[in-house]
Amino acid sequence: MALYRRFAQSGAHLVKLRLLDASSSRSSSLAGKLEHSRHISDLARTNGANRAFLVDTLALVRRLESQDVPSKQAEAITHAIIAVLNVSLESLSHSCISKEEMQKSVMLLESNLSKFKSEVNSAQVAREMIQESTLSKFQNEIQSDLSKFQTDTKGSQVDPFSFTLF
């Protein structure tokens, strides 16, 4: 906003200088100079946001006229350049975001990342708990099978040498 104010103030100073120049000029009327001077600081309105840019259209018209371009044609070229500049700034404003929007996006992404991390951690804890309970169940089954086997084999002593080989 401060930059916009500086542009607007600079434009106002340039208009004053052009008006002083117009009053001292011998060949042009004040009304003709005012008509050209009002284009020094053009204000483009895009998406509700003001974008200020300084274009010294009078100097551009004079430069074109000094190169033997007719006055009306020089003004038309200048207006076409301003129109292209307006369109370029508008398309640029659509492809850029403000610092506040960027900060909002970063905060949203950080929030989503934090939620994702907590979900991953809770899923990991749940998976570990399931694995521990499954492991505990298997250990208990193995322990019971082992104790059954020991009780079954306790009563019958097997002689390892009693088996004959063919």
MDAnalysis code that builds the backbone (N, CA, C; Angstrom):
import MDAnalysis as mda
import numpy as np

u = mda.Universe.empty(498, n_residues=166, atom_resindex=np.repeat(np.arange(166), 3), trajectory=True)
u.add_TopologyAttr("name", ["N", "CA", "C"] * 166)
u.add_TopologyAttr("resid", np.arange(1, 167))
u.add_TopologyAttr("resname", ["MET", "ALA", "LEU", "TYR", "ARG", "ARG", "PHE", "ALA", "GLN", "SER", "GLY", "ALA", "HIS", "LEU", "VAL", "LYS", "LEU", "ARG", "LEU", "LEU", "ASP", "ALA", "SER", "SER", "SER", "ARG", "SER", "SER", "SER", "LEU", "ALA", "GLY", "LYS", "LEU", "GLU", "HIS", "SER", "ARG", "HIS", "ILE", "SER", "ASP", "LEU", "ALA", "ARG", "THR", "ASN", "GLY", "ALA", "ASN", "ARG", "ALA", "PHE", "LEU", "VAL", "ASP", "THR", "LEU", "ALA", "LEU", "VAL", "ARG", "ARG", "LEU", "GLU", "SER", "GLN", "ASP", "VAL", "PRO", "SER", "LYS", "GLN", "ALA", "GLU", "ALA", "ILE", "THR", "HIS", "ALA", "ILE", "ILE", "ALA", "VAL", "LEU", "ASN", "VAL", "SER", "LEU", "GLU", "SER", "LEU", "SER", "HIS", "SER", "CYS", "ILE", "SER", "LYS", "GLU", "GLU", "MET", "GLN", "LYS", "SER", "VAL", "MET", "LEU", "LEU", "GLU", "SER", "ASN", "LEU", "SER", "LYS", "PHE", "LYS", "SER", "GLU", "VAL", "ASN", "SER", "ALA", "GLN", "VAL", "ALA", "ARG", "GLU", "MET", "ILE", "GLN", "GLU", "SER", "THR", "LEU", "SER", "LYS", "PHE", "GLN", "ASN", "GLU", "ILE", "GLN", "SER", "ASP", "LEU", "SER", "LYS", "PHE", "GLN", "THR", "ASP", "THR", "LYS", "GLY", "SER", "GLN", "VAL", "ASP", "PRO", "PHE", "SER", "PHE", "THR", "LEU", "PHE"])
u.atoms.positions = np.array([
    [0.825, -1.179, 0.000],
    [0.000, 0.000, 0.000],
    [0.873, 1.248, 0.000],
    [1.981, 1.208, 0.747],
    [2.883, 2.358, 0.785],
    [3.500, 2.591, -0.586],
    [3.803, 1.508, -1.275],
    [4.358, 1.623, -2.621],
    [3.349, 2.280, -3.548],
    [2.079, 1.911, -3.410],
    [1.031, 2.506, -4.229],
    [0.948, 4.003, -3.965],
    [1.008, 4.391, -2.673],
    [0.947, 5.818, -2.347],
    [2.120, 6.567, -2.955],
    [3.312, 5.946, -2.909],
    [4.481, 6.602, -3.504],
    [4.308, 6.777, -5.002],
    [3.771, 5.740, -5.657],
    [3.517, 5.862, -7.096],
    [2.515, 6.977, -7.377],
    [1.447, 7.021, -6.594],
    [0.419, 8.033, -6.803],
    [0.993, 9.430, -6.568],
    [1.823, 9.577, -5.510],
    [2.428, 10.879, -5.243],
    [3.381, 11.268, -6.363],
    [4.161, 10.303, -6.848],
    [5.078, 10.589, -7.950],
    [4.306, 11.009, -9.181],
    [3.193, 10.327, -9.425],
    [2.357, 10.682, -10.570],
    [1.809, 12.086, -10.435],
    [1.399, 12.459, -9.206],
    [0.876, 13.803, -8.979],
    [1.968, 14.846, -9.212],
    [3.190, 14.553, -8.765],
    [4.302, 15.482, -8.992],
    [4.594, 15.613, -10.484],
    [4.546, 14.511, -11.200],
    [4.782, 14.568, -12.641],
    [3.701, 15.376, -13.340],
    [2.456, 15.233, -12.899],
    [1.364, 16.008, -13.494],
    [1.603, 17.489, -13.254],
    [2.021, 17.849, -12.031],
    [2.301, 19.259, -11.736],
    [3.421, 19.780, -12.627],
    [4.470, 18.969, -12.805],
    [5.571, 19.392, -13.669],
    [5.087, 19.579, -15.099],
    [4.244, 18.673, -15.563],
    [3.712, 18.791, -16.921],
    [2.837, 20.031, -17.055],
    [2.076, 20.347, -16.013],
    [1.237, 21.544, -16.063],
    [2.102, 22.795, -16.127],
    [3.194, 22.808, -15.349],
    [4.097, 23.956, -15.408],
    [4.727, 24.059, -16.788],
    [5.110, 22.912, -17.342],
    [5.681, 22.877, -18.678],
    [4.650, 23.359, -19.699],
    [3.384, 23.001, -19.482],
    [2.332, 23.393, -20.416],
    [2.104, 24.896, -20.379],
    [2.196, 25.504, -19.199],
    [1.961, 26.943, -19.116],
    [3.108, 27.729, -19.743],
    [4.298, 27.149, -19.786],
    [5.430, 27.864, -20.367],
    [5.584, 27.586, -21.855],
    [4.870, 26.593, -22.350],
    [4.991, 26.231, -23.762],
    [4.315, 27.285, -24.626],
    [4.942, 27.625, -25.754],
    [4.399, 28.668, -26.615],
    [3.474, 28.115, -27.681],
    [3.613, 26.849, -28.067],
    [2.866, 26.353, -29.216],
    [1.591, 25.601, -28.855],
    [1.475, 25.116, -27.631],
    [0.308, 24.300, -27.282],
    [-0.551, 25.016, -26.267],
    [-1.810, 24.687, -26.283],
    [-2.724, 25.279, -25.311],
    [-2.683, 24.475, -24.019],
    [-3.122, 25.085, -22.933],
    [-3.139, 24.415, -21.636],
    [-4.087, 23.219, -21.656],
    [-5.184, 23.339, -22.327],
    [-6.154, 22.235, -22.386],
    [-5.558, 21.029, -23.106],
    [-4.808, 21.260, -24.163],
    [-4.176, 20.151, -24.887],
    [-3.156, 19.440, -24.025],
    [-2.388, 20.217, -23.240],
    [-1.396, 19.611, -22.355],
    [-2.076, 18.837, -21.232],
    [-3.182, 19.385, -20.701],
    [-3.897, 18.676, -19.650],
    [-4.405, 17.336, -20.153],
    [-4.866, 17.308, -21.387],
    [-5.375, 16.062, -21.954],
    [-4.275, 15.007, -22.006],
    [-3.067, 15.399, -22.405],
    [-1.961, 14.448, -22.458],
    [-1.420, 14.137, -21.065],
    [-1.382, 15.138, -20.170],
    [-0.788, 14.961, -18.852],
    [-1.581, 14.004, -17.978],
    [-2.870, 13.917, -18.195],
    [-3.676, 13.068, -17.333],
    [-3.348, 11.592, -17.507],
    [-2.603, 11.218, -18.537],
    [-2.251, 9.827, -18.771],
    [-0.904, 9.448, -18.158],
    [-0.257, 10.364, -17.454],
    [1.072, 10.061, -16.924],
    [1.018, 8.897, -15.943],
    [0.092, 8.934, -15.032],
    [-0.019, 7.835, -14.073],
    [-1.347, 7.135, -14.305],
    [-1.293, 6.005, -14.950],
    [-2.515, 5.243, -15.212],
    [-2.746, 4.265, -14.078],
    [-3.993, 4.059, -13.774],
    [-4.360, 3.165, -12.686],
    [-5.213, 2.052, -13.257],
    [-4.702, 0.835, -13.186],
    [-5.447, -0.313, -13.702],
    [-6.203, -0.951, -12.556],
    [-7.440, -1.273, -12.777],
    [-8.253, -1.916, -11.745],
    [-8.466, -3.365, -12.163],
    [-7.859, -4.282, -11.394],
    [-7.992, -5.701, -11.705],
    [-8.399, -6.446, -10.457],
    [-9.480, -7.173, -10.548],
    [-9.981, -8.015, -9.456],
    [-10.124, -7.233, -8.149],
    [-10.560, -6.005, -8.226],
    [-10.768, -5.225, -7.020],
    [-9.497, -4.672, -6.408],
    [-8.347, -5.008, -6.945],
    [-7.079, -4.512, -6.408],
    [-6.550, -3.417, -7.328],
    [-6.074, -2.348, -6.733],
    [-5.513, -1.265, -7.537],
    [-4.055, -1.541, -7.829],
    [-3.684, -1.394, -9.064],
    [-2.295, -1.574, -9.464],
    [-1.873, -0.268, -10.140],
    [-0.867, 0.373, -9.581],
    [-0.403, 1.629, -10.146],
    [0.863, 1.390, -10.942],
    [0.926, 1.997, -12.092],
    [2.158, 1.983, -12.859],
    [2.269, 3.329, -13.544],
    [3.486, 3.802, -13.624],
    [3.722, 5.114, -14.211],
    [4.139, 4.967, -15.659],
    [3.435, 5.675, -16.506],
    [3.784, 5.704, -17.917],
    [3.701, 7.158, -18.354],
    [4.790, 7.682, -18.814],
    [4.798, 9.053, -19.314],
    [4.357, 9.007, -20.770],
    [3.049, 9.013, -20.950],
    [2.506, 8.871, -22.305],
    [2.802, 10.094, -23.155],
    [2.864, 11.250, -22.514],
    [3.164, 12.461, -23.270],
    [4.561, 12.377, -23.873],
    [5.527, 11.913, -23.081],
    [6.891, 11.767, -23.601],
    [6.931, 10.724, -24.705],
    [6.167, 9.657, -24.540],
    [6.126, 8.620, -25.568],
    [5.509, 9.156, -26.854],
    [4.427, 9.901, -26.727],
    [3.795, 10.497, -27.917],
    [4.764, 11.462, -28.585],
    [5.418, 12.280, -27.789],
    [6.380, 13.237, -28.374],
    [7.538, 12.523, -29.058],
    [8.023, 11.443, -28.449],
    [9.113, 10.684, -29.069],
    [8.669, 10.114, -30.416],
    [7.458, 9.576, -30.451],
    [6.941, 9.041, -31.717],
    [6.748, 10.157, -32.745],
    [6.245, 11.300, -32.290],
    [6.056, 12.428, -33.207],
    [7.391, 12.948, -33.730],
    [8.439, 12.869, -32.896],
    [9.756, 13.330, -33.346],
    [10.327, 12.417, -34.425],
    [9.797, 11.208, -34.507],
    [10.236, 10.278, -35.548],
    [9.235, 10.249, -36.696],
    [8.544, 11.370, -36.889],
    [7.617, 11.600, -38.003],
    [6.403, 10.678, -37.992],
    [5.956, 10.291, -36.810],
    [4.696, 9.555, -36.697],
    [3.609, 10.598, -36.470],
    [2.514, 10.531, -37.225],
    [1.432, 11.509, -37.042],
    [0.896, 11.486, -35.608],
    [0.397, 12.620, -35.163],
    [-0.039, 12.795, -33.784],
    [-1.101, 11.775, -33.384],
    [-2.124, 11.614, -34.186],
    [-3.206, 10.665, -33.869],
    [-2.675, 9.235, -33.805],
    [-1.776, 8.904, -34.728],
    [-1.213, 7.559, -34.748],
    [-0.326, 7.337, -33.512],
    [0.430, 8.353, -33.129],
    [1.278, 8.250, -31.939],
    [0.427, 8.034, -30.691],
    [-0.691, 8.770, -30.601],
    [-1.597, 8.579, -29.470],
    [-2.203, 7.179, -29.488],
    [-2.576, 6.694, -30.664],
    [-3.159, 5.351, -30.775],
    [-2.141, 4.283, -30.362],
    [-0.903, 4.453, -30.791],
    [0.151, 3.500, -30.408],
    [0.346, 3.519, -28.898],
    [0.367, 4.723, -28.327],
    [0.546, 4.859, -26.884],
    [-0.597, 4.194, -26.126],
    [-1.828, 4.423, -26.575],
    [-2.975, 3.788, -25.918],
    [-2.922, 2.270, -26.067],
    [-2.451, 1.778, -27.203],
    [-2.317, 0.328, -27.401],
    [-1.278, -0.245, -26.440],
    [-0.189, 0.479, -26.257],
    [0.845, 0.028, -25.315],
    [0.278, -0.029, -23.899],
    [-0.493, 0.991, -23.519],
    [-1.118, 1.013, -22.192],
    [-2.079, -0.169, -22.044],
    [-2.850, -0.449, -23.096],
    [-3.791, -1.579, -23.042],
    [-3.043, -2.899, -22.867],
    [-1.950, -3.062, -23.601],
    [-1.148, -4.285, -23.473],
    [-0.569, -4.384, -22.062],
    [-0.116, -3.263, -21.535],
    [0.417, -3.248, -20.173],
    [-0.664, -3.635, -19.164],
    [-1.878, -3.107, -19.351],
    [-2.990, -3.476, -18.463],
    [-3.264, -4.974, -18.513],
    [-3.326, -5.524, -19.720],
    [-3.600, -6.958, -19.878],
    [-2.466, -7.782, -19.268],
    [-1.240, -7.349, -19.492],
    [-0.091, -8.077, -18.938],
    [-0.118, -8.069, -17.413],
    [-0.407, -6.915, -16.837],
    [-0.481, -6.833, -15.379],
    [-1.628, -7.669, -14.833],
    [-2.747, -7.686, -15.552],
    [-3.881, -8.487, -15.101],
    [-3.544, -9.976, -15.144],
    [-2.925, -10.422, -16.235],
    [-2.563, -11.845, -16.315],
    [-1.484, -12.186, -15.292],
    [-0.590, -11.260, -15.034],
    [0.431, -11.476, -14.012],
    [-0.206, -11.573, -12.632],
    [-1.211, -10.740, -12.384],
    [-1.872, -10.786, -11.077],
    [-2.609, -12.103, -10.877],
    [-3.065, -12.739, -11.964],
    [-3.733, -14.039, -11.838],
    [-2.727, -15.147, -11.552],
    [-1.500, -14.986, -11.992],
    [-0.510, -16.048, -11.805],
    [0.321, -15.861, -10.539],
    [0.153, -14.760, -9.846],
    [0.896, -14.503, -8.613],
    [-0.068, -14.487, -7.432],
    [0.469, -14.784, -6.261],
    [-0.339, -14.693, -5.058],
    [0.346, -13.744, -4.085],
    [-0.432, -13.240, -3.173],
    [0.117, -12.296, -2.207],
    [0.862, -13.040, -1.104],
    [1.607, -12.282, -0.339],
    [2.376, -12.864, 0.757],
    [1.439, -13.480, 1.794],
    [0.311, -12.808, 2.048],
    [-0.651, -13.324, 3.016],
    [-1.232, -14.650, 2.541],
    [-1.564, -14.733, 1.239],
    [-2.097, -15.988, 0.704],
    [-1.055, -17.094, 0.793],
    [0.200, -16.748, 0.532],
    [1.277, -17.734, 0.635],
    [1.417, -18.215, 2.077],
    [1.352, -17.293, 3.037],
    [1.460, -17.667, 4.442],
    [0.284, -18.552, 4.864],
    [-0.929, -18.231, 4.363],
    [-2.088, -19.072, 4.662],
    [-1.874, -20.474, 4.116],
    [-1.373, -20.564, 2.896],
    [-1.130, -21.869, 2.280],
    [-0.092, -22.656, 3.069],
    [0.963, -21.982, 3.488],
    [2.012, -22.649, 4.268],
    [1.439, -23.152, 5.592],
    [0.644, -22.314, 6.251],
    [0.050, -22.726, 7.523],
    [-0.895, -23.912, 7.324],
    [-1.678, -23.881, 6.260],
    [-2.592, -24.988, 5.972],
    [-1.819, -26.268, 5.690],
    [-0.755, -26.154, 4.902],
    [0.066, -27.328, 4.607],
    [0.729, -27.876, 5.871],
    [1.231, -26.984, 6.718],
    [1.846, -27.430, 7.967],
    [0.821, -28.114, 8.867],
    [-0.388, -27.574, 8.904],
    [-1.456, -28.184, 9.694],
    [-1.798, -29.573, 9.159],
    [-1.935, -29.677, 7.839],
    [-2.226, -30.978, 7.227],
    [-1.097, -31.969, 7.473],
    [0.140, -31.492, 7.396],
    [1.285, -32.359, 7.654],
    [1.278, -32.850, 9.101],
    [0.960, -31.962, 10.017],
    [0.898, -32.340, 11.431],
    [-0.193, -33.387, 11.660],
    [-1.361, -33.180, 11.049],
    [-2.445, -34.165, 11.168],
    [-2.015, -35.506, 10.588],
    [-1.372, -35.467, 9.447],
    [-0.924, -36.703, 8.803],
    [0.078, -37.439, 9.682],
    [1.023, -36.680, 10.257],
    [2.017, -37.304, 11.144],
    [1.346, -37.956, 12.346],
    [0.363, -37.281, 12.938],
    [-0.313, -37.866, 14.102],
    [-1.105, -39.108, 13.703],
    [-1.728, -39.087, 12.524],
    [-2.444, -40.274, 12.050],
    [-1.482, -41.434, 11.811],
    [-0.334, -41.138, 11.225],
    [0.666, -42.184, 10.986],
    [1.152, -42.750, 12.311],
    [1.420, -41.876, 13.278],
    [1.886, -42.342, 14.589],
    [0.832, -43.205, 15.275],
    [-0.428, -42.772, 15.245],
    [-1.472, -43.572, 15.896],
    [-1.660, -44.904, 15.176],
    [-1.572, -44.913, 13.853],
    [-1.676, -46.174, 13.108],
    [-0.507, -47.089, 13.447],
    [0.668, -46.508, 13.595],
    [1.851, -47.301, 13.931],
    [1.722, -47.891, 15.334],
    [1.224, -47.112, 16.271],
    [1.031, -47.603, 17.636],
    [0.000, -48.731, 17.636],
    [-1.092, -48.546, 16.898],
    [-2.124, -49.591, 16.827],
    [-1.555, -50.864, 16.212],
    [-0.762, -50.722, 15.168],
    [-0.157, -51.890, 14.517],
    [0.789, -52.610, 15.479],
    [1.575, -51.853, 16.231],
    [2.490, -52.461, 17.201],
    [1.722, -53.193, 18.298],
    [0.602, -52.623, 18.731],
    [-0.208, -53.279, 19.762],
    [-0.787, -54.590, 19.231],
    [-1.258, -54.584, 17.998],
    [-1.790, -55.809, 17.389],
    [-0.692, -56.851, 17.269],
    [0.491, -56.421, 16.841],
    [1.606, -57.360, 16.710],
    [1.994, -57.943, 18.063],
    [2.018, -57.100, 19.089],
    [2.366, -57.583, 20.428],
    [1.338, -58.585, 20.935],
    [0.047, -58.291, 20.724],
    [-0.982, -59.234, 21.196],
    [-0.913, -60.544, 20.414],
    [-0.665, -60.468, 19.108],
    [-0.529, -61.677, 18.296],
    [0.685, -62.479, 18.745],
    [1.782, -61.798, 18.981],
    [2.999, -62.462, 19.449],
    [2.762, -63.123, 20.802],
    [2.088, -62.409, 21.687],
    [1.785, -62.956, 23.009],
    [0.895, -64.193, 22.883],
    [-0.092, -64.125, 21.997],
    [-0.976, -65.268, 21.775],
    [-0.189, -66.465, 21.258],
    [0.695, -66.228, 20.290],
    [1.517, -67.322, 19.749],
    [2.440, -67.909, 20.823],
    [3.018, -67.038, 21.643],
    [3.887, -67.519, 22.717],
    [3.106, -68.397, 23.694],
    [1.897, -67.971, 24.031],
    [1.062, -68.771, 24.942],
    [0.700, -70.117, 24.317],
    [0.357, -70.105, 23.025],
    [0.029, -71.360, 22.339],
    [1.239, -72.295, 22.308],
    [2.382, -71.740, 21.995],
    [3.608, -72.551, 21.952],
    [3.913, -73.101, 23.339],
    [3.760, -72.260, 24.347],
    [4.029, -72.686, 25.726],
    [3.076, -73.812, 26.129],
    [1.792, -73.669, 25.787],
    [0.829, -74.723, 26.157],
    [1.110, -76.010, 25.377],
    [1.432, -75.879, 24.075],
    [1.766, -77.066, 23.281],
    [3.023, -77.744, 23.826],
    [3.997, -76.958, 24.234],
    [5.230, -77.509, 24.787],
    [4.957, -78.240, 26.103],
    [4.156, -77.634, 26.958],
    [3.856, -78.297, 28.236],
    [3.036, -79.566, 28.002],
    [2.119, -79.557, 27.038],
    [1.376, -80.773, 26.678],
    [2.318, -81.854, 26.190],
    [3.203, -81.464, 25.343],
    [4.166, -82.416, 24.786],
    [5.026, -83.008, 25.894],
    [5.443, -82.153, 26.828],
    [6.277, -82.633, 27.939],
    [5.501, -83.603, 28.823],
    [4.240, -83.313, 29.084],
    [3.455, -84.233, 29.915],
    [3.179, -85.538, 29.185],
    [2.979, -85.460, 27.863],
    [2.742, -86.679, 27.081],
    [3.996, -87.549, 27.024],
    [5.125, -86.953, 26.900],
    [6.366, -87.717, 26.755],
    [6.982, -88.097, 28.090],
    [6.525, -87.544, 29.189],
    [7.103, -87.846, 30.490],
    [6.836, -89.304, 30.892],
    [5.670, -89.749, 30.613],
    [5.304, -91.101, 31.006],
    [5.982, -92.159, 30.153],
    [6.301, -91.887, 28.991],
    [6.925, -92.893, 28.122],
    [8.335, -92.457, 27.800],
    [9.240, -93.219, 28.298],
    [10.645, -92.957, 27.999],
    [10.994, -93.712, 26.740],
    [11.494, -93.039, 25.781],
    [11.844, -93.667, 24.511],
    [13.344, -93.880, 24.497],
    [13.698, -95.131, 24.157],
    [15.116, -95.446, 24.042],
    [15.549, -95.086, 22.633],
    [16.482, -94.173, 22.500],
    [16.866, -93.754, 21.153],
    [17.542, -94.868, 20.375],
    [18.062, -95.909, 21.058],
    [18.766, -96.983, 20.353],
    [17.859, -98.169, 20.029],
    [16.605, -98.043, 20.411],
    [15.709, -99.166, 20.177],
    [15.178, -99.210, 18.752],
    [15.391, -98.219, 18.020],
    [14.930, -98.219, 16.630],
    [15.939, -98.937, 15.766],
    [15.452, -99.736, 14.877],
    [16.348, -100.442, 13.965],
    [16.260, -99.822, 12.589],
    [17.361, -99.889, 11.948],
    [17.416, -99.346, 10.599],
    [17.309, -100.472, 9.608],
    [16.708, -100.282, 8.524],
    [16.561, -101.309, 7.484],
    [17.837, -101.561, 6.804],
])
